[in-house]
Amino acid sequence: AQEEPAWDRIDGMVMLTVGDQQELVEVDPEMGPRVYTYHGEMSFFSLKNLVSSSTLEVPQKQWKDYTSSEKKVACYMAAKQNQSLRAFANQASVEELLAKQEEAKKAEEALIKQLDERCEAERKKASISWSPVPLEAVTEKHKKKSPGMFYGLEFPWTAQMLQDFGAKWLTEAFHRAGSLESTNRVTSLKVEDTKVTGGNNAGKFLLTVRYAKERESLHTKLFAKVPFPMTKETKQDRLSSSVLKQPMDFCEINTYRLAETKLPTQTPKFYYGDISNETTNYIIITERVPFVGMGGRKKAHLKPYEVEGPYDKCKDYELRGDPKEYYSLIMEVSGRIAGADKSGRMGTKDFVLHNFPTLRAPPGDMRAWGANPTGPSGSAPQARQSQLRIGIQFFSQTAAHFFPSYAVKQEFIDKFTDTLMKFSAYMMEIECWKHEDLNYVALSHANLNVDNAYYWRDEAGKLCCGVLDWGGFGQSCLGHKLWWYFNCSEFELLKDHFEHFLKTFIDSYHESGGPKLDLQTLERMVKLTCLQNLSVMVAAVPDCLRQIPAQDWASVKDRKDWRIDDNLGDKSTLRTTLRSMDNGLRMIEEIGIDRDLQWFIDEIWVKKYHQEPKTRAMIFGED
């Protein structure tokens, strides 16, 4: 039996049976089936060519807009016309047409094979670097269209703009990115209404596309990531991402562009991404992860390889399995990524140096790292104390019911204040030490929380995952990164399994090509980074009070309150601040990371670096 063509995306040569004879018809993806005229010339058949007396309803539209049924009718009618005009036409033989079809097929297969080598082609190009953009440029130019750094096209940076740019632009974008063969094109583009929230750094939306020549490896359901708009609700988040965290978005696009096929983990297929170094606007378009829960759908039992989630930040209680299993897997995968850097899989040292963020100062150069033997190397003491007072007011009074009961006691408040002031005084010295031994420095994901991976189970029930959201991917202290994977977890999980997680990472890193790390050294790096993260969360308290005014916090009973559980303004910053701050406070009181800070002062700053400990007057800015 003759296989029925896919009429909605018919293209190239198609063999049709008309009467008792077979007729080969050539279909152009733009214009439709080719037919012969009474003069022996080629033309394109369309239903509007039919006489007005025809009983068939005649649509006056282009071939690409025909329905599947209309395309089928038109192709059969074209085949019949070619048969009837055979005597008048200088028509190629069936053998010639088949040969032409086979030649075109081989040429297209060669082009499709080139898509698999997209990363290699990109890696051969000259490296592209980011120049810092001042805040004023973002506020003044965020509405300006500008060519992208990687592919030279002006690009959209909102859902509506992408819809307006349309399928023709998307075709050109995919061609330039090397994700779509030059003989293919996007025929339609529709931005979906499904709301995508979560995360703290970008706007997100879904889109569906169709191609002239569709195939299994060409995704029609896609995901897009763009900057937050400069509105009242998200202006601060946009400036945080585009200015304070730059070049985070540049790094994400560059990672997909250069490393998609080198990463030792699954990641969504990259279709296009670009960013302007003038405006900081950007867009990233990837394969859409087929989460079973997208759009709020619920499914009690999943088949092997069905993707769980999507999960949201600071909601580990929603995980389908034991959280220990998920975090152990994150440790294993992050170890493989870091090991891939050390083994050379990600590229030569020179390639990594010129294409990914790396150390901002030479290892061990205290002056270059910003050490200050005569005063604080972090924030000015008065500014830091002001932040701490606001934070203390928040966790001990305004929102005290969200934090441990001991957080209201003066004894703890004094310990908290002394610890964070002391940490601020030694902030850059600690950063220098964390990056001094290059065994502890490698390419790694910036914040591999649970929501930045996607999970499925194989036939044996083994948990597997892929990784997404590569913003800030680069070389830095591994202990630093690991805390940013833990900071949104439940504290009880950390308290019970902290050492297990670190050992899992150490083993995976070593097995993947990295050196064998010392557990205690790595543990101290992680704990000291917790103090840095806690300082950041304390500084974010004013943003919490903007989202929920101080007088309203008494009515927010717990974490399941919609104002915490939902993503206010389509972002999870409020929930993240609460969870990370709670973890930081408890790490001080219940794990004793203030003792690790004192260890650094005594053993590293004084004994190793031969420096005098900083006085209380230096730490607190006292005269």
ABEGO torsion letter per residue (X at the ends): XBBBBBAAABBEBBBBBBEABBBBBBBBAAAEBBBBBAAGBBBBBBAAABBAABABBBBBBBAAABBAAAAAAAAAAAAAAAAAAAAABBBBBAAAAAAAAAAAAAAAAAAAAAAAAAAAAAAABBBBBBBBBBAAAAAAAAABBBBBAAAGBBBBABAAAAAAAEAAAAAAAAAAAGABBAABBBABBBBBABBBBEEAABBBBBBBBBBABBBAABBABBBBBBBBBBBAAAAAAAAAAAAAAOBAAAAAAAAAAAAAAABABBBBBBABBBBBAAAGBBBBBBBBBBBAABGGBBBABBBBGBBBOBBBBGBAAABABBAAAAAAAAAAAAAAAAAAAAAGAAEBAAAAAAABBBBABBBGBAAAAGBBAABBABBBAAAAAAAAAAAAAAAAAAAAAABBAAAABAAAAAAAAAAAAAAAAAAAAAAAAAAABAAABBBBBABBBAAABBBBBBAAGBBBBBBBGABGBBBBBAAAAAAAAAAABBAAAAAAAAAAAAAAAAAAAAAAGBBBBBAAAAAAAAAAAAAAAAAAAAAAAAAAAAABBAAAAAABABAABAAAABBBGGBAAAAAAAAAAAAAAAAAAAAGAAAAAAAAAAAAAAAAAGBBBBBAAAAAGBX
